[in-house]
Amino acid sequence: MPSPCITAYFNTKFTSIPFHSHHLCKHYHISCIPLSPTIPPKATSTLTHSSLSSPNPPISKGDAILQAKTSLSTVLEKPLNNPKLIGKSKKLKQPKFRVEIPVIDDLPDSLSKLALDIFGDLSIKRKGSAIKILILWPNPSLKESAIVAFQSHSINNIVEHIDIVSVAKTDPRILNSADVTIFLVPESSQLSVVKMVSDAFSPKPVVLLNPKWAFEEESNFGNLSGFVSSFEVVYSFMGLEVRGLLSKRKGVIFKYVRDGVGSGERWNVLVEEGEEMKVVSSF
């Protein structure tokens, strides 16, 4: 009898966080993971008794935003205080991070609210001056919506907004004065500009937030595939559906870096078992 498989089908009813259609069509490199009855006890521990190495996935939009902020705060703190030198030339390494968080839709108000919730009061410990964040939007309308949203709220950070379309006309001092650059919902057609800005911004850290392409598409990006894969995923949360022979179960694929070291954090695949979610695989 065939084993049940975890398939990359995204279920909008998994949590109270509505998934946008962009996230519903995303597929990870998991086409079938057998649900073996001999899974080690550590891998099948429930979320309610999970260890630090198996964090709980979010159950609301607020939880997801808080977790994403925690990841960004921890991974950005070190490079903004003590940049890492690499190689014999002691060249500064540019940190590149990627965050995937479900959103209701891609309307300007929704994306502006997401940016405000994450970066308006993102806490990053650093000696001296406050952190200056530069957000690059894929088009002018999203940028203008974000400017209005940020101006109407009291925020703790210095945040600038520009759009990728007009980045060539932007005063270089705006780019040079920022401490970290965020590429928010960029299109795959804009990747060459994203790389150009990222290279010019080096060695300062850059963050890719909710790019509008799926992981499996990246192998088709030609010379830009290597650039995209150089971004380390520090937070990602996507719904899954587990299809057996006669039944379907809800699940999630989840990664959450909390200690600032992304290389030590694994992806967890969790599926519904009764009223709990259990880890069935980590990679």
N, C-alpha and C positions, 0 to 999 in steps of 0.2 A: 504494500500500500504506500503511495507516495507520501513523503513527509510534507507537513505544512511549510509554507514559505513566507518569508517577509518580503513583500513586494513594495516597490516605490510608488504606492498609490496614496494620495494624501486625502485624509478624511476631514472635512470641515467641521464635523461634530465631535472631534476628539476632546477639545478643551473649550473653555469659554473664550479663547482667543480666536477670533475669526481669521481664516486664512484667505489671503488674496489669491486670485487665479494664477498669478505668477508663481506663487509657492506651491500651488496644487499640482503644477506640472513638473516640478523639479524632481529629478531622479538622482539618487546617490549611486555609487558603484556597488550596490547590493541588489542583485537580482533574485537571489534565493539563498536564505540561510536556514538550514534544517533546524527544527526545534528538537534537539536531541534530548532524550530522557536522561542522558548521562552527563548533562552539563554540571560542571563543578559547583559545589555549594556557594562559593564566593560569587559566581556569576549569576546565581538565581536569588540572591538576597533581595528582599522586598525594599521598596523605597522607604517605608516607614522605619526600617532598621538598617538603612544603607550607611556605609562608611563614608569617610571624607572623599574617597576615590570614586564614589558613585553618587554624585549630587542629584537632588530631586529636580525633575523638569518643572517648569512653571505651570501654574494652574490658572493664571490670569495674565492679562496684558501688563498689569503693574508688576507682577512677579518677573516676567520676561525682561522688562525694561530695567528693573533693579539688578537682575543677574548680568545683563549686558553691560551695565554701568560698572559693576564690580569687576568684571573681566577687563574692561578698558582701563579702569583706574589702576589695577595691579600691573598690567603689562606695560603701561605707559610710564609708570613712576620711575622705573630704573633707567630707561634710555633718556628721559628728560632730566635726570639728575647725574647719571654716570654713563655717558655714551660708551658703547663697546668698540674696542679696537680689534681689527682682524688682520691676519697676515703679517709678514715681515715688514711690510711698508707701514704698518700701524694705521691703516686706513679705517676710518670710522664706518661701522656697519649701519645701514639704514634699516630700522625695524619696519616691517610691513605686517599689518594685522587685518583680519577679515571677521566681520560680524554679520550673522543672518538672524533676523528677528521677524516673526510674522506681523503683517499689517493688514488692516481691513481692506484698504484699497490704495491706489497710487494717486489719489486726488491731492492737490496742493495743501489743503487744510490738514489732511491726515499726516502727510509727510512732514509738514512744518511742525505739527504737534509732536511727532516722534523725535525730530531733531531737538526740539525744545526740552522735551522730557529727559533726553539722554545728556545733552551737552550744556543745557542751561545751568545746571548745578553739578556737573561732573567733578568729583573731588579727586584731585591728583596732588599728592604731597610733593612740594618742591621748595627749596630754599630760595629766598629772594622774591622776584616779581611774580605776579599771577600768570597762569597759563593763558596763552592766546591761541584760540582755535580758529582755523580757517575751514569753512565748509564749501565745497565745490558742488554745485547743483547741475543737473544735466541740461537745464534750459532756463531762460530768463523768468518765465512765469513762476516756476517753483522757487527761484531765488527771491523774487519780489514778495511772494507769500510768506517766506521764511523771515524776511526782514520785518514785515508787519507783525508777525507772531512774536518775534524776539523783542521788538520795541514795546510791545504792549505788556510785557512781563518783566519783573525784576529778576535779573539773573546774576549769578556769582562769578561767571567767567567772561572773558573778553572774546566775543565771537564775531567773525567777519564772514560775509557771504558773497560769493561770486559765482558766475555760471561758466561752465566749460565752453559754451559757444563763444563767449567773448573774452576768454582767458588771455588771448594774445594781446588784447587791448588794455589789460589790467595793469595798473601801476605796479611795477616789480617790487616796490617797497612793501606792498600789502602781502605779497607772497613771502618775502624775505623776513618779515617781522613776525610771522606766525611760528608757533612752537610745534604744532601738529596739524596736519591737513587731513580732512575727511572727504572722501569721494562718496557722495550719497546717491544711491540708485542710478549709477551710471549705466548707459547702454553699451552693448558690445561694440557698436559702431564708433564709440568714443574712446576705445581703448588706447589708440595711438596717442591721443591727447592726454589721457590719464597717465600713460607712461612718461610722456614728455614732462609733465608737471611733476610727477614723482621723482624723476631723475634730477630735475632742476632743484627740487626741494631737499635732496639728499645732502647730509646724512640724517636729517630730521625725520621723525616717524610719520608714517601715513597709514590711514585706515580705510578699508573698503567696506562700506555698509550697504547691505541689501543690493548687491549688483543684480542687474536684470538679465541674468543668464544662468543656466543650470551648470552644475559641476561637470557633467559629461560633455558639455559643449566645448569646454576649454581645450580639448585636444585638437579642435579644428581651427584654432586661432592662429595657426602658423607661427611666425616669429614671436608673436605676443603670448604664446602659450606658457613659455618659461617665466615671463614676467608675472602673469596671473597666478601661476602656481607658487610663486615666491611669497605670496601673502599667506601668513599662518592663521588658520581658523582658531579664534579664541572663544567664540560663542556662536552656537548654532542650535536651533530647535525646529524640527520639522515633524509633522504628523505622518504616520504610516498606517497601512492596513495589512493585517496578517491574514492571508487566505488559506484555509485548510480545504479538505475535500468536501466537507459538508457545512462548514461554518466560517465566519469571519471574525477577527478580533482587532481591536484598536491597538495602536502602538506609536512609538516615537523614536526618532534618532536624535541624539542629544550630545553636545559637547559644551563644557563649561569650565573655562580656566579661571581659577580663583586665587592661585598663589603667584601669579606673574610668570610662571614657567609653562608655556604652551606645549613644549615637547614632551612633558611628563604627563599630560592629560590625554586620556583615551576617549574615543567615541563610544557611547553606550547605546545599545538597541534594547528598548523595553517594550514589553507587550502586556496587554490586559490579562489578568488572571483573577477571576472573581471580582472583588472590589478593589484590588490592588494592581499596581504596575510592577512587573519584575524584570530585572536585567537578564536577558537571554544571551547576549553576546557583547563583547567589547573588542575593539580593534584600534 
